[in-house]
Amino acid sequence: AKMLPSYGSADGDSSSLKDLLSEEVYHRAVGRGLLVLCSALNASLQVAVKMLYNTPGPPSASALSAVRGLLSMVVLLLMVTWRKARKSRRTEETDGLIQENNAARAPPSAAVAMELALWNVGAQGLLNVGLMFTTANRGSFFLQLSVVLTPILAGCFGAKVPLFVWMGAVLCLLGVAFLSLQKADSNVDELLRGFGLGDACCVGAALSWSLYLLKTSWVSNTYDEVSLQFQKNVYMTILYCSWALLEWIVLCAQQGVLLPLSVLWPGWYHVVGLVVILYSAVGPGAIEDVLQQIGQKVTPAADANVILSMEPVFTILLAYYFVGETLKTASAVGGFFIIVGAIFASCV
């Protein structure tokens, strides 16, 4: 994936569209378009996870995360290898004059990659656990609380938090209340009981996702997107595999025998499950990671969040066609308030 040039850069091969629009407007439009695609890919991940949990002998959350991490790491390694070979050929063709915009950027920092990995693991791991106890629709809506959390956290790091953020927070909290009413069969007295473990995990995923978005915005123009995402996925895979190994050790200790690793995914041999997890690692995994960093190079974190908040729309459509989930009235109303709150919160 080619890096979008920074604002004000000149391009002699500009198309007619770029001639009509300023460089800044053009690159912002491309970046936002990539983020819309990312929102669709993120939505498909939730549906894919739900489909995988519906297969015979589904994997545990740790096994799912570990396998996805390994597959994503392999895909990103292939992308890094291809990118280096392509850059080497271009360097030779230009007699050593490196012309690509991202050639001069620093190699990925281990500390930066590790921090991104920790926040991403928190988001994806909690989401995977949450989807075991709640629907894809509710999980997607709760995850959108990140559009309120992101500007608030930015304010904690020194940015001014405008009134629109607090208005968005109130609307999103109202949306959460409606979503909880659905699970409590519209009984207000059961509101707190309606907010279950799966919902809480998805809210935790939203917090981790906000921190990941903020960090990505801060470093996106400093490091090469493919190399940074590959290094980040290496750390993520190590963490996920450690989680899966720990779960396997606990199971063996409980049973008093040495169990096969397949106990974490009894139905690993089913073709549908293998196809679904492969897609989740390639599309919403490796490719989405790279595209999001490219998009965030020219899109502030708050703006990126409101674009990514389109995810519930894609989730509803995909969950309806592939999982058979239906959207109840309370979920529709709650989702509406959360999305409207996202718009307010992103007016930063």
N, C-alpha and C positions, 0 to 999 in steps of 0.2 A: 504494500500500500504506500503510495507516494505521499510525502508530507505536504500539507497545504502551505503555500508561501505565507510569510508573515505580512501584516498590514504594510502597504506602501511599497511592496516589492514590484519590480518591473518584469514583464514577461513579453518578449518580442513576438511570441506566437499566440497572442491573445485572440480569442474567438470574438465574433460579433457581439455576443452577450457581454463579454468582459469589456468590450469597447463602450457599450451603453452604460454599464454600471461601474462604479468606482471599485477599486481593488478590494477595499474593506467590505463593501456590501456584497460583492460576489463571493468572497471567501466565507463570509458569515452565512450566506445562503447555502453554500456547499456543506459547511460544517453542521448547520442545523438539519440539513437533509440527511446527513450521515447519522445524526442522533435520532431522527425519526426511525430510520432503519434499525438502529440499536434498540429502540423501544419495542419494535416488533419482534426482534430476536430475543429480547429478555422475556417478553410475553410467551413466546414459543417454548422457552426453557421451562417455565412453570407448568405449562400443559404437558410437556414431555416428561417431566418428573412425575406428574400425576398419572400419566399413562404407564410409566414404569412401575409405579407402586400398585397399579391395577393388574399387572401381569402375575402369573403363577410364581410363587417363591420370589417376591421382590427383594431387592437389596436393602440392607440397612442404610441409614443416612451416611454413616462413615464410609461404607463400601462404595456407595454411589459417588460420594465426593472424591474418594481416592481414585476410582477408575476414571472418572471424568477428568481429574487433574492429570493423570498419566497420559490420557489420549490428547488432551489439549497441549501438553508439553511437547509431545511428539509432533503435532501439527505446527506449533510455533518454531520448533527446531528446524523443520523443513523450510519454513518461511525465512528464518534467519540465514540458513545455508544458501537458499536461492537468492536472497537479497545481497549477500556478500559476493556471490559469483557474478551477479549482474553489475554490482558496483565495480568489481575488478575488471570486467570487460570494458566498461565505460571509461575507467581510468586509463587503460591501455590505449583505447581508441583516441583519447585526447592528449596523449603523450604526458600523462601524469597530472594534468589539470583537472581537479575534481570539480565538477559543475553542479552536483546535486545540492539542494539547499540544506539538507540535513547532514551533510558529510562532516561539517566542522563541529557538530554537537558532541558533547562529552559522552563517554561510555556510561552505561547504567551504573548507578551507585548501589552497592549491596544494601546499605542502610535504607535507601529510598525504596528499593524493590521489596525488602523485607516488610517495611511498614505498609506498603500497598497490599502485600500478600496477607498480612494480619487483618486488615480491614475487610479485604475481599473474602477471606475465609470466614470471618465473623458474619458477613452478609449472606454468603451462599450456604454456609453450614447451618445457620439458624433458620434460613428459609427452607432448606431441605427437611429439617426436623419439623418445622411448622406445617409444611404441606402434608405431613403424615397425620395431622390432627384437624386440619381445616381444609376448605375447598380452595381451588385455584383462584376463583373470583375474590374471595375474602383475603387470601394471601396477597394477591396483587394490589388490592385497595389499601391494605394496611401498610404495605411496602411504600406506598405513595406518601406516607407521613414524612418521608425524607425530604420532600420539597419544602416543608416547614422547618425541619431540623437543620437543613443545610445553611440557610441564611442566618439562623439563630446561632449556630456554631461559628459561622464566619464572624458574627458580631463579637463572640467571645474571644476571637483572635485579633480584635481591633477594628473590625469594620462596623460602621454605623448600622443599626437595625431600625429600619423605618416602620411607620405605622402599618403599612400594608402587610408586613410580616405577622404582626399580632392579629390582624383581621383574618389572615389566612390560617393562623393557628386555631382560632376559635371555630372557623368553618370546618377545619379538618377534625377537630375534636368532636364536633357535632356529627360529622360523617361517621366517625368511629362508634359513636353511640347508636346510630341507626344500624350499623353493621352488627353490633352486639345484640340489638333487639331481634334481628333475624334469627340468630342462633338460640335466643331465648323465647322463640315463638311469640314475639311481639308483646311479651309481658314485661312491663317496666320494672317490676319488682325483681325480675330475674336478670337484670342488665349485667350486674357484675358477674353473675354465674355464667352468663352467655359469653363473656370474654374469656376464652379458654387458653390452654397452654399453647396451642398452635398459633393463636392470634398474638400472644405475648412474644413468641419466637419471631414472628414476622415483624413486629414493632422493633425488636432488637436488631433484626436484619436491616431495618430502615435506618437506624442510628449508625450502624457500621457502614452502610452504603453512603450515607451523607459524608462521613469522614473520608471514605475512599474518593468520592467526587471532589472534595476540597483538595486533597493531596494531589490528585491527578491534574487538576487545573493549575496548581502551583508548579508542577514539574513537567507538564506536557511539552513546553517549548524548549526544555533543556536537554531532554534525553530522546534518543531514537525510539519510536513507538514499538517496533517489532522486538528489538533487543531488550528493552525494558520490560515488556509484557512477557517475554520468554523467561527472563530472570525471575520476575514476579511469580510466574507459574511454577518454576522449579521449587521455590520456597513454599508455595501453596501445596504442591504435591507432597512435599516432605511432611508438612503439617497434617494433611489429610491422611496420608499413609500411617503416620504415627497414631492418629485417632483410631483408624481401623485396626491397627495392630494391638492397641490397648484394649479395644472392645473384644478382640479375639482372645487375648490373654485372660480377660475377665470371664468370658464364656467357658474357656477351658478350665479355669479354676473352679467355677461353679459346678461343672459336670464331673470334675475329677479325672478327666481323660483328655488326651491330645486330639482335639477336633480338627477336621480339615478347614482350610481357609474358606472353602465354599459355603461354610455355615453362615457367613455374612451375606451371601447371595445364593440361596438354594436354587433359584431358577436361572442361573447365569447362562445356561445353554439355550434358552428360548430365543429364536431368531428376532422376534419383535422387540424384545428387551434389548438385544445387542444393537439393533438398528437405531432404536430410540436413544440409547446412551451415546452411540457414536455421533449421531446428529447433535445432541446436546453439547458434546465436547468440541465439535468443529464449528457449528454455526453460532449458537449463543455463547460458546466458550472462546476459542482462540480468535476467530474472525471478529466477534463483537468487541473483544478487548482492544484490538488494534484500531478498529473503526472509531470507538469511543474516544480513545486518546487523540486521534486525528481531529475529530469533531471538537473536542474541548480545547484544542489549541487556539481556536478563534471564537469560542463561546464561553462566557463566564459561567461559573458553577451554578448560580441561581437560574440563569437562562437555560442551561443544560438540563436542570432538574425539571423545569416546567415542560420541556419538550419530551423528556423521558417519562413524564406523568401520563403520556398517551398510552402507556403500556396496558392499563386496564381495558381500554377499548379493544385492543388486539387480543387480550386474554379472554374477554367475554366471547368474542367470535371464535377463537380457536378452541376454547373449552367446550363451546356448544357443539362444534362439528366433530371434534376428536375425542372428547371425554364424555359428552352427553350431559354436562352440567347446565342447569337452568338458572337464570338470574331472577331472584325474588324481588318484590317491590322494595323491601327494606334495604337490600343490597344496592338496588339502583339509586335510591334516594341517598344513601350513605356515600356511594361512589361519586354521585353528582356533587355533594358538598365537599368531598375531599379534593376532587379535581378543581372546583371553583376556588377552594382554599389554596390549592397549588398555584393557580394563576395569580391570586393576590400576593402570595408569599414570594413569587418570582418577580414581582414589580419592584426590583431593587435597583 
